[in-house]
Amino acid sequence: MRTQRPRHLPDRRELCLAGLGVVLPAGSAVLQPRLLLAQAPEQPDGQVRVGDRWTFDAKDEITGLPTQTFTHVVTEISADQIIISASTKGGNGHRLFVYDRNWNVLNNSGFRYKPHDGQGIEPPLTAGKQWRSEHETRNIQTGEGLKTSVAAKVVAQETITTPAGTFATFKIEYHRRPVSGADPSRIREVENVGWYAPQVNHWARRTFLTRMQKHIVENRSEELIEHGRTG
């Protein structure tokens, strides 16, 4: 494949984004979801291009209230990276996200992940596929660090509908356990679920549930409301 909200704490920053995959011809994924059973990492029409964009609505699932609308636009592409400019509706300025070609975050305007944040995809995607990874997160300004283990699994294929349309997706569950070098006793666990839509090379929906010392401190969602492709 040629090649998916900002927070103060490093492990919450990790929740922002991730994932690139392959695209099926428009409409075929919805009409024939069985075509998603196995995908080659590269397909000619699955290329991410400069100018591609995705807009999401975010919601606090605890209060049920909307929190923000944000857009990611591809500004640069190299052999192994995709550069995203992120803007928030009603906000000023842009944030920079650097991904690898599988939507794993490498850098997100202040935090660096080594080798990456582990929230991308592992093509070819198939139901039941699992993978694990570990990474370090570093706050560029303060030097504060985290070590995180990630376990991911494609749990199902689902067709979902969002304001942006109807998509045949792979539902992927991620279980993350960030550990702070400054205070290892603070146990934080994050469960996020992504519905990856090959049709748009991105996430159609994502949810994030964070627990601190076994208690819920965050429950939020992001849903695709608009997308555009160049070329």
Secondary structure, 3 states (H helix, E strand, C coil): CCCCCCCCCHHHHCCCCCCCCCCCCCCHHHHCHHHHHCCCCCCHHHCCCCCCEEEEEEEECCCCEEEEEEEEEEEEECCCCEEEEEEECCCCCCEEEEECCCCCEEECCCEEEECCCCCCCCCCCCCCCEEEEEEEEEECCCCCEEEEEEEEEEEEEEEEEECCEEEEEEEEEEEEEEEECCCCCCCEEEEEEEEEEHHHCEEEEEEEEEEECCEEEEEEEEEEEEEECCC
